[in-house]
Amino acid sequence: MLRSLMSGVSGARGHQTFLDVVGNNIANVNTVGFKKSNVRFQDLLYQTSRGAMPPVEGRGGVNSLQVGLGVRVAAIETIHTQGNINYTGSDTDVAIQGNGYYVLADGENRIYTRAGNFTLDSQNKIVQAGTGYRVQGYEMTPDPTDPTKFIQGSSLSDISIPLGAKMEARATTKIGFRCNLDSRVEPVAEEEWNPYATPPVVPAEASSYSTTTEIYDSLGKAHELEVTWVRTGNKEDNQWSWYAHMPDLNGGQVVGRGQFSFGDDGKIVTTPDPNTSITVNFGVEGAEDSTILLDFTGGSFDKETIEGVTQYASPFTTKGYFQDGCKMGTLEKFAVAYDGTVMGSYNNGQNVPMYRLALANFVNPEGLTKVGETHFQESSNSGLAQIGIPGADGNGVLVGGALELSNIDLTEEFTQLILAQRGFQANARVITTSDQVLEEQINLKR
């Protein structure tokens, strides 16, 4: 009878743990980034009364006689399935869609979490709300050879967003043109217009097209640069002449002119290079003179989909789509992109990548150790953290302005609650029944 009593005790103890786990899951149904746990049971050792015997001549084999000694909790598994994404609209909230964990620092140690309820502290650092642990990422710095590009750092650091910080005024150094010059227009003979006047004289009936682009001097003052294209030469040459002037500067200062042609495929001929630099005298405004590259081919910019100016039988649409100058600005807000880029937005219209959030992945996420506050730490069975960026090396992507909810399914948890309750009750009955049998044994002497 003692064996059944102890089996009942082990069963009651195991199902009490089952209840504890289910209760913790239900308690955290609204905890951001929480990952539920499941209990796995395993039977204990068996007492063998008789071993198994093999078949012998004239008689079959006999199975062993074994009595089980109860149950134990073999494992409490953390289930790292995706939780639902809830949009909050807060710039500092970020959710992970897919694999990975945010990297946080609490001084010298690193911890990991799926809870992206972040905020800014008094030092303008992004921290986890409620704990103050600092979110880690890679700093983005301007490319010294091309200020329009940014380089990602190689080491993790705190993410600092200095709201209210100023961006210095930046003079325009590049303008990129794209879209179409109409191939259906007739060329204009060179003698019919004067490209050397200020501004050049183009007859009203000329086959020309003009567009205006806003550029900036070194003090951040905006100016208009007007570029005009005129079809010249023979029609089969597909040749165009252009000139650039400043309508609001020195009575319409001409700052550059040139020519280029197109092939029979409608694409610009790049030999010789049609891109050219112009020099603008801003001295009358108290600013430095500027040398500006006019890019008609799209080759000077790191944008895969841009082909520059074309010549097809379609209306004129050519315009400046990009220029790298700006007036002075102030950092007003920021947002997190799907690839983890923290993009700062200035009130001068400039958007600048400042950091990239880091994500950590593990060979065995179930081996991570829960340390409370929806945090995890490495363990000897989780493997080392593989730290990278969102969208690469198996990491998921980020959803800005949203939070990942817990992966608790209340229907499932209430079902598990019933199973735990009934299991505990059944084992309690085993204990009381064994007690009654022991009482009967004691009363045999009476």
PABA-401654 format. One record per residue (C-alpha): residue number from 1; residue in one letter; x negated, y negated, z. Coordinates in steps of 0.05 Angstrom, whole numbers, plus 32768, in hexadecimal, padded with zeros to 4 digits. Example, Ala and Ser with C-alpha at 12.3 -4.5 7.8 and 13.67 -1.06 7.14 Angstrom:
<1, A, <7F0A, 805A, 809C>>;
<2, S, <7EEF, 8015, 808F>>;
END
This chain:
<1, M, <8000, 8000, 8000>>;
<2, L, <7FC6, 7FD1, 800C>>;
<3, R, <7FB6, 7FD2, 7FC2>>;
<4, S, <7FFA, 7FB8, 7FAD>>;
<5, L, <7FF8, 7F84, 7FE4>>;
<6, M, <7FB6, 7F68, 7FCB>>;
<7, S, <7FCD, 7F6D, 7F82>>;
<8, G, <8009, 7F43, 7F95>>;
<9, V, <7FDC, 7F11, 7FB9>>;
<10, S, <7FAE, 7F0B, 7F7C>>;
<11, G, <7FEB, 7F02, 7F4E>>;
<12, A, <8009, 7ECD, 7F7B>>;
<13, R, <7FC6, 7EA9, 7F7F>>;
<14, G, <7FBD, 7EAC, 7F33>>;
<15, H, <8002, 7E92, 7F25>>;
<16, Q, <7FF8, 7E5A, 7F57>>;
<17, T, <7FBD, 7E45, 7F2D>>;
<18, F, <7FEA, 7E4C, 7EF0>>;
<19, L, <801C, 7E1D, 7F11>>;
<20, D, <7FE4, 7DEC, 7F22>>;
<21, V, <7FCD, 7DE9, 7EDA>>;
<22, V, <8013, 7DE1, 7EBE>>;
<23, G, <8023, 7DAC, 7EF1>>;
<24, N, <7FE4, 7D85, 7EDE>>;
<25, N, <7FF7, 7D8A, 7E94>>;
<26, I, <803D, 7D6E, 7EA2>>;
<27, A, <8021, 7D37, 7ECF>>;
<28, N, <7FF5, 7D20, 7E95>>;
<29, V, <802B, 7D21, 7E60>>;
<30, N, <8021, 7CD6, 7E54>>;
<31, T, <7FD6, 7CD3, 7E60>>;
<32, V, <7FB2, 7CB6, 7E23>>;
<33, G, <7F83, 7CE8, 7E03>>;
<34, F, <7F92, 7D1F, 7E36>>;
<35, K, <7F85, 7D67, 7E20>>;
<36, K, <7FB0, 7D9E, 7E3F>>;
<37, S, <7F97, 7DDD, 7E60>>;
<38, N, <7FAE, 7E25, 7E5C>>;
<39, V, <7FA4, 7E5D, 7E8E>>;
<40, R, <7F8C, 7EA2, 7E78>>;
<41, F, <7F93, 7EDE, 7EA7>>;
<42, Q, <7F68, 7F1D, 7EAC>>;
<43, D, <7F74, 7F5D, 7ED2>>;
<44, L, <7F44, 7F6F, 7F0B>>;
<45, L, <7F1D, 7FAF, 7F17>>;
<46, Y, <7F3F, 7FF2, 7F18>>;
<47, Q, <7F3A, 8029, 7F4C>>;
<48, T, <7F30, 806C, 7F2A>>;
<49, S, <7F4F, 80A7, 7F4D>>;
<50, R, <7F3C, 80D9, 7F18>>;
<51, G, <7F11, 80D2, 7EDC>>;
<52, A, <7F25, 80E6, 7E95>>;
<53, M, <7F18, 812D, 7E7E>>;
<54, P, <7F0D, 8142, 7E36>>;
<55, P, <7F34, 8178, 7E12>>;
<56, V, <7F19, 81BF, 7E1F>>;
<57, E, <7F2B, 8201, 7DFF>>;
<58, G, <7F73, 8210, 7E0B>>;
<59, R, <7F82, 81CF, 7E2F>>;
<60, G, <7F88, 8186, 7E1A>>;
<61, G, <7F64, 814A, 7E37>>;
<62, V, <7F7B, 8125, 7E75>>;
<63, N, <7F7B, 80DA, 7E7D>>;
<64, S, <7F5C, 80B8, 7EB8>>;
<65, L, <7F85, 80A0, 7EF3>>;
<66, Q, <7F79, 8056, 7F02>>;
<67, V, <7F9C, 8024, 7F2F>>;
<68, G, <7F94, 7FDA, 7F21>>;
<69, L, <7F7E, 7FAB, 7F57>>;
<70, G, <7FA1, 7F6B, 7F41>>;
<71, V, <7F94, 7F2F, 7F14>>;
<72, R, <7F67, 7EF4, 7F11>>;
<73, V, <7F63, 7EB3, 7EE9>>;
<74, A, <7F31, 7EC2, 7EB2>>;
<75, A, <7F30, 7E7D, 7E92>>;
<76, I, <7F50, 7E39, 7E92>>;
<77, E, <7F49, 7E21, 7E4A>>;
<78, T, <7F4B, 7DD9, 7E34>>;
<79, I, <7F73, 7DD3, 7DF3>>;
<80, H, <7F55, 7D9D, 7DC7>>;
<81, T, <7F8C, 7D97, 7D93>>;
<82, Q, <7F9F, 7D54, 7D75>>;
<83, G, <7FCF, 7D29, 7D9B>>;
<84, N, <8003, 7CFC, 7D7B>>;
<85, I, <7FEC, 7CB6, 7D64>>;
<86, N, <8013, 7C7D, 7D83>>;
<87, Y, <800B, 7C37, 7D64>>;
<88, T, <8003, 7C01, 7D98>>;
<89, G, <7FED, 7BC5, 7D6E>>;
<90, S, <7FB4, 7BB4, 7D9E>>;
<91, D, <7F71, 7BA5, 7D7C>>;
<92, T, <7F4B, 7BC9, 7DB3>>;
<93, D, <7F73, 7C0B, 7DAF>>;
<94, V, <7F54, 7C41, 7D83>>;
<95, A, <7F6B, 7C89, 7D76>>;
<96, I, <7F43, 7CC3, 7D59>>;
<97, Q, <7F65, 7CEA, 7D20>>;
<98, G, <7F3E, 7D2B, 7D1D>>;
<99, N, <7F01, 7D44, 7D42>>;
<100, G, <7ED3, 7D1C, 7D70>>;
<101, Y, <7ECE, 7CF7, 7DB2>>;
<102, Y, <7EBD, 7CAF, 7DC2>>;
<103, V, <7E79, 7CA6, 7DE3>>;
<104, L, <7E7B, 7C7E, 7E24>>;
<105, A, <7E43, 7C68, 7E51>>;
<106, D, <7E49, 7C61, 7E9D>>;
<107, G, <7E03, 7C47, 7EA8>>;
<108, E, <7DD0, 7C7C, 7E97>>;
<109, N, <7E01, 7CB5, 7E87>>;
<110, R, <7E2B, 7CC3, 7E4A>>;
<111, I, <7E72, 7CDD, 7E4F>>;
<112, Y, <7EA5, 7CED, 7E1A>>;
<113, T, <7EEF, 7CE0, 7E12>>;
<114, R, <7F29, 7CE0, 7DE1>>;
<115, A, <7F4B, 7CA7, 7E05>>;
<116, G, <7F42, 7C68, 7DDA>>;
<117, N, <7F65, 7C37, 7E09>>;
<118, F, <7F2D, 7C03, 7E05>>;
<119, T, <7F29, 7BBA, 7E19>>;
<120, L, <7EF7, 7B81, 7E1D>>;
<121, D, <7ED5, 7B70, 7E5E>>;
<122, S, <7EBB, 7B2D, 7E76>>;
<123, Q, <7E79, 7B39, 7E51>>;
<124, N, <7E9D, 7B45, 7E0F>>;
<125, K, <7E8C, 7B8F, 7E10>>;
<126, I, <7EBF, 7BC4, 7DFA>>;
<127, V, <7ECD, 7BF0, 7E36>>;
<128, Q, <7F00, 7C26, 7E47>>;
<129, A, <7F3B, 7C08, 7E6D>>;
<130, G, <7F40, 7C21, 7EB4>>;
<131, T, <7EF8, 7C3A, 7EB9>>;
<132, G, <7ECC, 7C03, 7E9C>>;
<133, Y, <7EA0, 7C36, 7E78>>;
<134, R, <7E80, 7C15, 7E3C>>;
<135, V, <7E90, 7C2F, 7DF6>>;
<136, Q, <7E52, 7C41, 7DCD>>;
<137, G, <7E45, 7C33, 7D83>>;
<138, Y, <7E12, 7C20, 7D4F>>;
<139, E, <7E03, 7BD6, 7D44>>;
<140, M, <7E09, 7BBB, 7CFD>>;
<141, T, <7DD6, 7B87, 7CE8>>;
<142, P, <7DCF, 7B5F, 7CA7>>;
<143, D, <7DA1, 7B7C, 7C72>>;
<144, P, <7D65, 7B4C, 7C70>>;
<145, T, <7D61, 7B55, 7C25>>;
<146, D, <7DAB, 7B4A, 7C18>>;
<147, P, <7DD5, 7B24, 7C4C>>;
<148, T, <7E15, 7B3F, 7C2C>>;
<149, K, <7E03, 7B86, 7C43>>;
<150, F, <7DFC, 7BA3, 7C89>>;
<151, I, <7DD0, 7BD9, 7CA6>>;
<152, Q, <7DE6, 7C0A, 7CDC>>;
<153, G, <7DB8, 7C12, 7D17>>;
<154, S, <7D9C, 7C55, 7D2B>>;
<155, S, <7DA6, 7C53, 7D77>>;
<156, L, <7DE5, 7C4D, 7DA2>>;
<157, S, <7DF3, 7C0D, 7DC8>>;
<158, D, <7E2C, 7BEA, 7DEC>>;
<159, I, <7E5E, 7BC9, 7DBD>>;
<160, S, <7E62, 7B7E, 7DC8>>;
<161, I, <7E96, 7B52, 7DA5>>;
<162, P, <7E86, 7B09, 7DB5>>;
<163, L, <7ECA, 7AEA, 7DA6>>;
<164, G, <7EC2, 7AA0, 7D9A>>;
<165, A, <7E7B, 7AA7, 7D80>>;
<166, K, <7E6A, 7A7B, 7D45>>;
<167, M, <7E55, 7A90, 7CFF>>;
<168, E, <7E25, 7A5F, 7CDF>>;
<169, A, <7E37, 7A3F, 7C9D>>;
<170, R, <7E19, 7A64, 7C62>>;
<171, A, <7E0A, 7A48, 7C1E>>;
<172, T, <7E23, 7A6F, 7BE2>>;
<173, T, <7DEC, 7A97, 7BBF>>;
<174, K, <7E15, 7AC8, 7B95>>;
<175, I, <7E55, 7AC5, 7B6E>>;
<176, G, <7E72, 7B03, 7B4C>>;
<177, F, <7EA0, 7AFD, 7B10>>;
<178, R, <7ECE, 7B34, 7AF6>>;
<179, C, <7F0B, 7B41, 7ACA>>;
<180, N, <7F16, 7B2F, 7A81>>;
<181, L, <7F06, 7AFE, 7A49>>;
<182, D, <7F39, 7B03, 7A11>>;
<183, S, <7F1A, 7B23, 79D2>>;
<184, R, <7F54, 7B0B, 79A6>>;
<185, V, <7F3F, 7AC1, 79A6>>;
<186, E, <7F18, 7AA3, 796C>>;
<187, P, <7ED0, 7A8B, 7975>>;
<188, V, <7EBF, 7A41, 7975>>;
<189, A, <7E86, 7A27, 794B>>;
<190, E, <7E4C, 7A09, 7973>>;
<191, E, <7E55, 79C5, 7952>>;
<192, E, <7E9E, 79C1, 7969>>;
<193, W, <7E8C, 79B8, 79B1>>;
<194, N, <7E55, 7998, 79DB>>;
<195, P, <7E3B, 79C6, 7A11>>;
<196, Y, <7E09, 7992, 7A29>>;
<197, A, <7E3B, 795C, 7A3D>>;
<198, T, <7E4D, 7951, 7A86>>;
<199, P, <7E7B, 7976, 7A87>>;
<200, P, <7E74, 7998, 7A43>>;
<201, V, <7EA8, 7982, 7A10>>;
<202, V, <7ED5, 79BA, 79F7>>;
<203, P, <7F0A, 79AB, 79C2>>;
<204, A, <7F51, 79B6, 79D7>>;
<205, E, <7F5A, 79ED, 79A5>>;
<206, A, <7F19, 7A11, 79BA>>;
<207, S, <7F1A, 7A59, 79CF>>;
<208, S, <7F05, 7A4D, 7A17>>;
<209, Y, <7F19, 7A61, 7A5D>>;
<210, S, <7F06, 7A42, 7AA0>>;
<211, T, <7F0A, 7A59, 7AE8>>;
<212, T, <7EF9, 7A37, 7B2A>>;
<213, T, <7ED6, 7A57, 7B65>>;
<214, E, <7ECD, 7A39, 7BAA>>;
<215, I, <7E85, 7A39, 7BC2>>;
<216, Y, <7E62, 7A1D, 7BFF>>;
<217, D, <7E24, 79F3, 7C0B>>;
<218, S, <7DF3, 79FD, 7C45>>;
<219, L, <7E1E, 79D3, 7C73>>;
<220, G, <7E5B, 79FD, 7C66>>;
<221, K, <7E80, 79CA, 7C3C>>;
<222, A, <7EAB, 79E7, 7C04>>;
<223, H, <7EA2, 79D2, 7BBB>>;
<224, E, <7EC1, 79E8, 7B7A>>;
<225, L, <7E97, 7A0A, 7B44>>;
<226, E, <7EB9, 7A0D, 7B01>>;
<227, V, <7EA0, 7A3E, 7ACC>>;
<228, T, <7EB9, 7A3A, 7A84>>;
<229, W, <7EB0, 7A70, 7A4F>>;
<230, V, <7EB3, 7A5F, 7A05>>;
<231, R, <7EB2, 7A93, 79CD>>;
<232, T, <7E7B, 7A7F, 799C>>;
<233, G, <7E56, 7A9C, 7960>>;
<234, N, <7E76, 7ACF, 7932>>;
<235, K, <7EB1, 7AF8, 794A>>;
<236, E, <7E8C, 7B39, 793E>>;
<237, D, <7E54, 7B21, 796C>>;
<238, N, <7E83, 7B21, 79A8>>;
<239, Q, <7E5A, 7AE7, 79C3>>;
<240, W, <7E70, 7AB6, 79F9>>;
<241, S, <7E4F, 7A77, 7A13>>;
<242, W, <7E5C, 7A5D, 7A59>>;
<243, Y, <7E4C, 7A21, 7A83>>;
<244, A, <7E56, 7A11, 7ACD>>;
<245, H, <7E62, 79CD, 7AEC>>;
<246, M, <7E77, 79AE, 7B2E>>;
<247, P, <7EB6, 7983, 7B23>>;
<248, D, <7EB0, 7963, 7B68>>;
<249, L, <7E65, 7956, 7B67>>;
<250, N, <7E3F, 791F, 7B42>>;
<251, G, <7E78, 7913, 7B12>>;
<252, G, <7E7C, 795A, 7AFA>>;
<253, Q, <7E33, 7971, 7AFE>>;
<254, V, <7E22, 79A9, 7ACD>>;
<255, V, <7DF9, 79DC, 7AF4>>;
<256, G, <7DEF, 7A14, 7AC1>>;
<257, R, <7DFF, 7A30, 7A7C>>;
<258, G, <7DF0, 7A6E, 7A54>>;
<259, Q, <7E08, 7AA4, 7A25>>;
<260, F, <7E17, 7AEF, 7A25>>;
<261, S, <7E3B, 7B20, 79F8>>;
<262, F, <7E65, 7B5F, 79FB>>;
<263, G, <7E5F, 7BA2, 79D9>>;
<264, D, <7E96, 7BC2, 79AE>>;
<265, D, <7EAE, 7BE7, 79ED>>;
<266, G, <7EC2, 7BA4, 7A0D>>;
<267, K, <7E8B, 7BA8, 7A42>>;
<268, I, <7E57, 7B73, 7A4D>>;
<269, V, <7E12, 7B7F, 7A2E>>;
<270, T, <7DE0, 7B80, 7A66>>;
<271, T, <7DA1, 7B77, 7A3C>>;
<272, P, <7D8A, 7B42, 7A43>>;
<273, D, <7DA6, 7B39, 7A89>>;
<274, P, <7DE3, 7B0B, 7A84>>;
<275, N, <7DE2, 7AFB, 7ACE>>;
<276, T, <7DC0, 7AB8, 7ADC>>;
<277, S, <7DB0, 7A89, 7B15>>;
<278, I, <7DC7, 7A40, 7B18>>;
<279, T, <7DAD, 7A08, 7B44>>;
<280, V, <7DDE, 79D9, 7B66>>;
<281, N, <7DC6, 7996, 7B82>>;
<282, F, <7DEA, 798E, 7BC4>>;
<283, G, <7DBA, 7958, 7BDB>>;
<284, V, <7DEE, 7922, 7BD1>>;
<285, E, <7E17, 7945, 7C07>>;
<286, G, <7DDD, 7949, 7C37>>;
<287, A, <7DD6, 7994, 7C2C>>;
<288, E, <7D9F, 79BE, 7C0E>>;
<289, D, <7D9E, 79CD, 7BC3>>;
<290, S, <7DB8, 7A13, 7BB4>>;
<291, T, <7DA3, 7A48, 7B82>>;
<292, I, <7DDF, 7A73, 7B71>>;
<293, L, <7DE0, 7AB4, 7B4A>>;
<294, L, <7E1A, 7ABB, 7B1A>>;
<295, D, <7E28, 7B05, 7B11>>;
<296, F, <7E51, 7B17, 7AD4>>;
<297, T, <7E42, 7B62, 7AD4>>;
<298, G, <7E52, 7B76, 7B1C>>;
<299, G, <7E0D, 7B94, 7B22>>;
<300, S, <7DF4, 7B67, 7B5B>>;
<301, F, <7E2A, 7B7E, 7B8C>>;
<302, D, <7E32, 7BBF, 7BB1>>;
<303, K, <7E7A, 7BCC, 7B9A>>;
<304, E, <7E84, 7C0C, 7B72>>;
<305, T, <7EC5, 7BF9, 7B50>>;
<306, I, <7EAF, 7BB5, 7B35>>;
<307, E, <7E9A, 7BB3, 7AEC>>;
<308, G, <7E93, 7B68, 7AE2>>;
<309, V, <7EAE, 7B41, 7AA6>>;
<310, T, <7ECC, 7B67, 7A6A>>;
<311, Q, <7EE5, 7B52, 7A25>>;
<312, Y, <7F25, 7B76, 7A13>>;
<313, A, <7F63, 7B62, 79EB>>;
<314, S, <7F85, 7B4A, 7A2A>>;
<315, P, <7F92, 7B05, 7A49>>;
<316, F, <7F5C, 7ADD, 7A6C>>;
<317, T, <7F56, 7AF2, 7AB5>>;
<318, T, <7F0C, 7AE8, 7AC5>>;
<319, K, <7EFF, 7AC7, 7B08>>;
<320, G, <7ECE, 7AC6, 7B41>>;
<321, Y, <7EE1, 7AFF, 7B6F>>;
<322, F, <7EA8, 7AF9, 7BA1>>;
<323, Q, <7E7B, 7AC4, 7BBE>>;
<324, D, <7E4F, 7ACB, 7BFC>>;
<325, G, <7E52, 7A85, 7C19>>;
<326, C, <7E7F, 7A6D, 7C52>>;
<327, K, <7E8C, 7A34, 7C80>>;
<328, M, <7E7F, 7A38, 7CCB>>;
<329, G, <7EAD, 7A68, 7CEE>>;
<330, T, <7EC1, 7A83, 7D32>>;
<331, L, <7ECD, 7ACC, 7D43>>;
<332, E, <7F17, 7AD3, 7D52>>;
<333, K, <7F26, 7B1D, 7D54>>;
<334, F, <7F0E, 7B62, 7D3F>>;
<335, A, <7F2A, 7BA3, 7D25>>;
<336, V, <7F12, 7BEB, 7D20>>;
<337, A, <7F12, 7C0C, 7CDB>>;
<338, Y, <7F1D, 7C56, 7CCD>>;
<339, D, <7ED2, 7C61, 7CC7>>;
<340, G, <7EC5, 7C42, 7D0B>>;
<341, T, <7EAD, 7BFF, 7CF1>>;
<342, V, <7EBE, 7BC7, 7D23>>;
<343, M, <7ECD, 7B8D, 7CF4>>;
<344, G, <7ECA, 7B47, 7D11>>;
<345, S, <7EF9, 7B13, 7CF2>>;
<346, Y, <7EE5, 7ACA, 7CF1>>;
<347, N, <7F13, 7A8F, 7CE6>>;
<348, N, <7EED, 7A7C, 7CA7>>;
<349, G, <7F07, 7ABB, 7C85>>;
<350, Q, <7EC8, 7AE4, 7C8E>>;
<351, N, <7ECC, 7B2C, 7CA5>>;
<352, V, <7E8A, 7B48, 7CC0>>;
<353, P, <7E7A, 7B90, 7CD5>>;
<354, M, <7E5E, 7B8C, 7D1B>>;
<355, Y, <7E5A, 7BD4, 7D35>>;
<356, R, <7E6E, 7C1B, 7D23>>;
<357, L, <7E8E, 7C45, 7D5A>>;
<358, A, <7E6A, 7C86, 7D68>>;
<359, L, <7E8C, 7CCA, 7D6E>>;
<360, A, <7E70, 7D08, 7D8E>>;
<361, N, <7E80, 7D4F, 7D7A>>;
<362, F, <7E70, 7D92, 7D9A>>;
<363, V, <7E67, 7DD9, 7D83>>;
<364, N, <7E97, 7DF1, 7DBA>>;
<365, P, <7EC5, 7DB8, 7DD1>>;
<366, E, <7EE9, 7DE9, 7E00>>;
<367, G, <7EA8, 7DEF, 7E26>>;
<368, L, <7EA9, 7DA5, 7E3B>>;
<369, T, <7EB2, 7D96, 7E85>>;
<370, K, <7EEC, 7D6B, 7E9A>>;
<371, V, <7ED6, 7D36, 7ECC>>;
<372, G, <7F17, 7D0F, 7ED4>>;
<373, E, <7F2F, 7CCD, 7EB6>>;
<374, T, <7F37, 7CF2, 7E73>>;
<375, H, <7EEC, 7CFA, 7E6F>>;
<376, F, <7EC1, 7D35, 7E5B>>;
<377, Q, <7E78, 7D46, 7E67>>;
<378, E, <7E4A, 7D76, 7E43>>;
<379, S, <7E43, 7DBB, 7E61>>;
<380, S, <7E13, 7DF5, 7E55>>;
<381, N, <7E49, 7E15, 7E29>>;
<382, S, <7E61, 7DD8, 7E01>>;
<383, G, <7E21, 7DCD, 7DDB>>;
<384, L, <7DFD, 7D8A, 7DD4>>;
<385, A, <7E23, 7D4D, 7DBC>>;
<386, Q, <7E1C, 7D42, 7D71>>;
<387, I, <7E24, 7CF6, 7D6D>>;
<388, G, <7E36, 7CD6, 7D2B>>;
<389, I, <7E68, 7CA8, 7D0A>>;
<390, P, <7EB2, 7CB2, 7CFA>>;
<391, G, <7EC1, 7CD6, 7CB9>>;
<392, A, <7E7D, 7CF8, 7CB5>>;
<393, D, <7E60, 7D3A, 7CCC>>;
<394, G, <7EA3, 7D58, 7CDF>>;
<395, N, <7EBA, 7D1C, 7D07>>;
<396, G, <7F01, 7D01, 7D00>>;
<397, V, <7F14, 7CBB, 7CEC>>;
<398, L, <7F2E, 7C82, 7D18>>;
<399, V, <7F71, 7C5F, 7D1A>>;
<400, G, <7F6D, 7C18, 7D33>>;
<401, G, <7FA5, 7BFA, 7D5D>>;
<402, A, <7FBC, 7C3F, 7D74>>;
<403, L, <7FB2, 7C72, 7DAB>>;
<404, E, <7FB1, 7CBE, 7DAB>>;
<405, L, <7FE4, 7CD9, 7DDB>>;
<406, S, <7FDD, 7D18, 7E04>>;
<407, N, <7FE6, 7D5A, 7DE0>>;
<408, I, <8019, 7D72, 7E13>>;
<409, D, <8059, 7D93, 7DF9>>;
<410, L, <808B, 7D8E, 7E32>>;
<411, T, <80B6, 7DC6, 7E16>>;
<412, E, <807B, 7DF5, 7E18>>;
<413, E, <8065, 7DDD, 7E5D>>;
<414, F, <80AA, 7DE7, 7E7B>>;
<415, T, <80AA, 7E2E, 7E5E>>;
<416, Q, <8066, 7E3A, 7E7D>>;
<417, L, <8081, 7E1E, 7EBF>>;
<418, I, <80B9, 7E52, 7EBE>>;
<419, L, <8086, 7E89, 7EB0>>;
<420, A, <8059, 7E72, 7EE8>>;
<421, Q, <8094, 7E6D, 7F19>>;
<422, R, <80AF, 7EB2, 7F07>>;
<423, G, <806A, 7ED0, 7F0A>>;
<424, F, <805F, 7EB4, 7F4F>>;
<425, Q, <80A3, 7ECB, 7F67>>;
<426, A, <8098, 7F12, 7F4C>>;
<427, N, <8054, 7F18, 7F6E>>;
<428, A, <8072, 7EFD, 7FAE>>;
<429, R, <80A5, 7F35, 7FAB>>;
<430, V, <806D, 7F67, 7FA4>>;
<431, I, <804F, 7F4B, 7FE4>>;
<432, T, <8090, 7F4E, 800A>>;
<433, T, <80A0, 7F94, 7FF0>>;
<434, S, <805B, 7FAD, 8004>>;
<435, D, <8065, 7F8E, 8048>>;
<436, Q, <80A7, 7FB4, 8050>>;
<437, V, <8087, 7FF5, 803C>>;
<438, L, <804F, 7FEA, 806F>>;
<439, E, <8083, 7FDB, 80A3>>;
<440, E, <80A5, 801D, 8093>>;
<441, Q, <8063, 8041, 809A>>;
<442, I, <8059, 8023, 80DF>>;
<443, N, <809F, 8036, 80F4>>;
<444, L, <8094, 8080, 80E1>>;
<445, K, <8079, 808D, 8127>>;
<446, R, <80B7, 8073, 8149>>;
END
